[in-house]
Amino acid sequence: MSGDVSRPVSDQGQDDIVLPFAVEPLDLRGRLARLGPSVDRILKRHDYPRAVSQLLGEAMALAVLLGSSLEKSGTRFQLQTKSDGPVDMIVVDFDAPDRLRAFARFDSARLAAMEAARGAGTGPLLGSGHLAFTIDQGGDNARYQGIVALTGQDFEAAAHEYFRASEQIPTLVRLAVAQSVTSGGTSWRAGGLLAQFLPESPERRRPADLDPGDAPAGTAPPEHVEDEAWREARALAATVEDHELADPALSSERLLYRLFQERGVSVFPARPIGEACRCSPDRIRSMLRSFSPEDRRAMIGDDGKIGVTCEFCSSRNAFEPGEFEAPQ
């Protein structure tokens, strides 16, 4: 089941990995993300309400699925939302090949009011606004950014819209977040599946044409016949259940085998994922030096120091104001 070498399916579960896979007869490529301690540490560190943890967990799973395709070490993938819902901002950074960090900003009062009235689904927590995917390779390399309008949909639906309109690659995304209960307590888990139709012929992978919006009234949209291989692949991938994506007792290989055994699935070396923040005292000092002396004086707290708390990891660093006044 691995690469070009057939072997028994492994039942050994692994946390905090991305497992690339392929189903060659269906021209299908994909990645399966299984996140445990990394997501649990991030969510528990901030002690978010359950609904916010659910939403941020989905965002982290999506960012890992997308960011893990980047090959160059140090390339930064960022998922960011800005919207008018109770959770008005989410930021997830994935630094290739394996570093993850995230935070969410929310209005407690609005969140409580919506929680009392809303039904299932995380989309209403975001509301209307936009979702941005940014790839930054650093240096003089150009940054790439894709934007998706948020209109109350969840991250799965937004990802589908992004691939349909921007990348134009037939894609299925599934995301799940859950709490695992053991004798040692509860822990957060997240999982995600990304399946893409990537035949050699560009014509076969082309999705339906987008509505131009200016066609004369009564004009029939162009007919689009979906490739049979993609229809089958999507139908198989869509059978994955939320509990399967987040189940620590179900190995990634066993799950992929369950989904695609009829056609045969190949897996490739798993890529580890870890929670890590890029903040450091030196980075913060550099940032503070970019402010004017007047701005720095306004930052001085009651203890006579300039205190900075990282939104991602909640660590606090305190600096003596005088160290920024000396010649550099």
C-alpha positions in Angstrom: 0.0 0.0 0.0 3.0 2.3 0.2 4.4 3.8 -3.0 5.3 1.1 -5.5 5.6 -1.6 -2.8 2.5 -3.5 -1.7 2.3 -4.4 2.0 -0.4 -5.0 4.6 -2.3 -2.0 5.9 -0.8 -0.6 9.1 -3.1 -0.3 12.1 -0.6 1.9 14.0 -2.2 5.2 14.7 -0.1 8.4 14.5 -1.0 11.9 15.6 0.2 15.2 14.2 0.9 13.9 10.7 -0.1 14.6 7.1 -0.3 11.4 5.0 -0.1 12.0 1.2 -1.9 9.4 -0.9 -2.9 8.6 -4.5 -5.6 6.5 -6.2 -4.0 6.0 -9.6 -6.9 4.4 -11.4 -9.0 7.5 -10.6 -6.3 10.1 -11.2 -6.8 11.1 -7.6 -4.2 12.7 -5.3 -4.8 13.8 -1.8 -3.6 14.3 1.8 -5.1 13.1 5.1 -4.3 15.2 8.2 -4.6 13.8 11.7 -3.9 16.3 14.5 -3.8 15.6 18.2 -1.4 17.2 20.8 -0.6 20.1 18.5 -4.2 21.3 18.2 -4.9 20.4 21.8 -2.1 22.6 23.1 -3.1 25.6 21.0 -6.8 25.4 22.0 -6.2 24.8 25.7 -3.6 27.5 26.0 -6.2 30.1 25.1 -9.1 28.4 26.9 -11.5 29.2 24.1 -15.3 28.6 24.4 -16.2 25.3 22.8 -17.7 26.8 19.7 -14.6 28.9 19.0 -12.3 25.9 19.6 -14.4 23.9 17.1 -14.1 26.6 14.5 -10.4 27.2 15.0 -9.7 23.5 14.9 -11.4 23.3 11.5 -9.2 26.2 10.3 -6.0 24.5 11.5 -6.9 21.3 9.8 -7.6 23.2 6.5 -4.4 25.2 6.8 -2.3 22.0 7.3 -4.0 20.3 4.3 -3.1 23.2 2.1 0.2 24.4 3.6 1.7 20.9 3.7 1.9 20.9 -0.1 4.7 23.5 0.0 8.1 22.0 -0.5 10.5 24.8 0.4 11.5 25.0 4.0 10.6 28.3 5.5 7.8 29.1 3.1 4.9 30.5 5.1 1.2 29.6 4.4 -1.3 31.7 6.2 -5.1 31.3 6.5 -6.9 34.4 7.8 -10.5 35.5 8.1 -11.9 38.9 8.7 -15.7 39.0 9.0 -18.6 40.5 10.9 -19.6 37.4 12.9 -19.0 36.7 16.6 -15.6 35.3 15.6 -14.4 38.2 13.6 -10.8 37.1 13.0 -8.9 33.8 12.7 -5.3 33.5 11.8 -3.5 30.2 11.2 0.2 30.2 10.2 1.8 27.1 8.8 5.6 27.4 8.2 6.8 24.6 5.9 7.5 21.9 6.5 5.9 21.4 9.8 5.2 24.3 12.2 1.7 25.3 13.2 0.3 28.2 15.2 -3.1 29.9 15.4 -5.4 32.2 17.3 -9.0 33.5 17.1 -10.6 36.8 18.1 -14.2 36.8 19.2 -16.9 38.8 21.0 -18.0 36.9 24.1 -21.4 38.6 24.4 -22.3 38.0 20.7 -21.0 34.5 20.9 -23.2 33.7 23.9 -26.3 35.1 22.2 -25.7 33.2 19.0 -24.9 30.0 20.8 -28.3 30.1 22.5 -30.1 30.5 19.2 -28.0 28.9 16.4 -28.3 25.4 15.1 -25.6 23.1 13.8 -22.7 24.4 11.7 -19.9 26.8 12.3 -20.5 29.1 9.4 -22.7 31.5 11.2 -19.9 32.2 13.7 -17.9 33.7 10.9 -20.7 35.6 9.2 -19.9 37.7 6.2 -16.4 38.9 5.2 -13.5 37.2 3.5 -11.1 34.3 3.9 -7.6 34.8 2.6 -4.9 32.2 1.7 -1.4 33.7 1.5 1.8 32.0 0.4 5.0 33.9 1.3 8.3 32.4 0.2 10.3 35.2 1.7 13.1 37.3 0.2 12.3 38.9 -3.1 9.8 36.2 -4.1 6.3 37.4 -4.9 3.6 36.7 -2.4 0.5 34.8 -3.7 -2.9 35.4 -2.2 -6.3 33.9 -2.9 -9.5 35.4 -1.5 -12.9 33.8 -0.9 -16.0 35.7 0.1 -17.6 34.5 3.3 -21.4 34.7 3.3 -22.2 32.5 6.3 -20.7 29.3 4.9 -18.3 27.0 6.9 -14.6 26.3 6.0 -15.4 23.3 3.9 -17.7 25.2 1.7 -15.3 28.2 1.5 -12.5 25.8 0.4 -14.6 24.3 -2.3 -15.5 27.7 -3.6 -11.8 28.7 -3.6 -10.7 25.6 -5.7 -13.7 26.0 -8.0 -13.1 29.7 -8.8 -9.4 30.2 -8.3 -7.4 27.0 -8.7 -10.1 25.4 -11.0 -9.1 21.9 -9.7 -12.0 19.5 -8.9 -11.5 19.2 -5.1 -13.3 17.6 -2.1 -12.4 18.8 1.4 -13.7 17.3 4.6 -12.9 18.7 8.1 -13.7 17.4 11.6 -13.0 18.5 15.1 -13.8 16.5 18.3 -12.9 16.1 21.9 -11.4 12.7 22.9 -12.3 11.5 26.4 -9.8 9.3 28.3 -9.0 8.4 31.9 -6.6 11.3 31.8 -9.2 13.9 30.8 -10.3 15.4 27.5 -8.2 16.5 24.6 -9.0 18.2 21.3 -8.4 16.5 18.0 -8.9 17.6 14.4 -8.7 15.8 11.1 -9.1 16.6 7.4 -9.2 15.0 4.0 -8.2 16.7 0.7 -8.9 14.8 -2.5 -8.2 16.3 -5.9 -8.8 15.1 -9.4 -5.4 15.6 -11.3 -5.4 13.7 -14.6 -2.6 14.4 -17.1 -5.0 16.0 -19.6 -5.9 19.6 -18.5 -9.2 19.2 -20.4 -10.3 16.3 -18.2 -9.7 18.3 -15.0 -11.4 21.5 -16.1 -14.5 22.3 -13.9 -17.7 23.8 -15.1 -17.4 27.3 -16.5 -18.3 30.0 -14.1 -21.3 32.2 -14.7 -20.0 35.4 -16.3 -22.9 37.3 -14.9 -23.6 39.4 -18.0 -25.2 36.8 -20.3 -28.5 37.8 -22.0 -31.6 36.7 -20.2 -32.6 33.2 -21.1 -29.1 32.1 -22.1 -28.5 28.6 -21.1 -25.3 27.9 -19.2 -22.7 25.9 -21.2 -23.1 22.2 -20.7 -20.5 20.5 -18.5 -20.1 16.8 -18.3 -18.3 15.7 -15.2 -15.5 13.1 -15.7 -16.7 9.7 -14.6 -13.4 9.0 -12.7 -13.9 12.2 -10.6 -17.5 11.4 -9.9 -16.5 8.0 -8.5 -13.5 9.4 -6.6 -15.6 12.1 -5.0 -18.4 9.7 -4.1 -15.9 7.4 -2.4 -14.1 10.2 -0.5 -17.4 11.8 0.6 -18.2 8.6 2.6 -15.7 9.6 5.2 -17.3 10.3 8.6 -16.4 13.0 11.1 -15.7 10.5 13.8 -13.3 8.6 11.5 -11.2 11.8 10.8 -10.9 12.5 14.5 -10.7 8.9 15.9 -7.3 8.2 17.6 -7.9 4.5 17.4 -8.3 4.4 13.7 -5.0 4.5 11.8 -4.7 6.8 8.8 -3.8 3.9 6.5 -6.8 1.9 7.7 -9.1 4.9 7.0 -7.7 5.4 3.5 -8.0 1.7 2.8 -11.6 1.7 3.9 -12.4 4.6 1.5 -10.5 3.4 -1.6 -9.9 -0.3 -1.3 -12.0 -1.0 -4.4 -9.6 0.9 -6.6 -6.4 0.5 -4.6 -4.6 3.3 -2.7 -1.0 4.2 -2.4 0.4 6.1 0.5 3.7 8.0 0.8 5.9 8.9 3.7 4.0 10.7 6.5 5.0 14.3 7.3 5.1 15.3 11.0 3.3 18.4 12.2 4.2 20.3 15.4 2.8 23.3 17.3 5.5 26.1 17.4 5.4 29.8 17.6 7.9 32.0 15.8 7.9 34.8 18.4 11.1 35.5 20.4 12.5 38.3 22.5 14.8 39.4 19.6 12.0 39.5 17.1 9.9 41.6 19.6 12.8 43.9 20.2 13.1 44.5 16.4 9.4 45.2 16.2 9.5 47.7 19.1 12.4 49.5 17.5 10.3 50.2 14.5 8.0 52.4 16.6 8.7 56.1 17.4 10.0 57.0 20.9 6.7 58.6 21.6 4.8 55.4 20.7 7.1 53.3 22.9 6.6 55.7 25.8 2.8 55.2 25.5 3.4 51.4 25.8 5.1 51.7 29.2 2.9 49.9 31.8 2.5 50.6 35.6 5.5 48.5 36.2 7.7 50.8 34.2 8.3 48.3 31.5 7.1 47.7 27.9 5.1 44.5 28.0 4.2 42.5 24.9 2.0 39.4 24.9 2.0 37.2 21.8 -1.5 36.6 20.5 -0.5 33.1 19.2 1.3 31.5 22.2 0.2 33.9 25.0 3.8 34.3 26.2 4.6 37.7 27.7 7.9 39.5 27.4 8.8 42.7 29.3 11.5 45.2 28.2 13.2 48.1 29.9 12.3 51.3 27.9 15.9 52.5 28.1 17.3 49.7 25.9 15.6 51.2 22.9 16.9 54.7 23.4 20.6 53.7 23.1 22.3 54.1 19.7 22.0 50.9 17.6 
